[in-house]
Amino acid sequence: PKEELMDKIEEFDLLEELEQSTKNGCDGFFLNFQPQINSANLKVVSAECLLRYKSSTRGLVFPDKFIPILEKTGLMKLECGLWKTLLNNVQNGERKILILK
């Protein structure tokens, strides 16, 4: 019971932080492009785009912690939400992405 309560408090605190971030141009969120490699010739054939979040107080927050919160609260909406904002930032040349090689 105490552990469950602590988990809920942590989730609520993270929700507040995520809401503030989305109001501030998705500060802390970034896109991570993970290459998909053809095993026959070892060439990159595509890239998978992964959403990541780095908190100013918690450091890197794993997706299994923040994505369910975004989905449950409706903060992640493709047409007018997080992804569109981040992709627009990339198109405008902002450095909110990390490309793995």
Secondary structure, 3 states (H helix, E strand, C coil): CHHHHHHHHHHHHHHHHHHHHHHCCCCCEEEEEEEEECCCCCCEEEEEEEEEEEECCCEEECHHHHHHHHHHHCCCCCCCCHHHHHHHHHHCCCCCEEECC
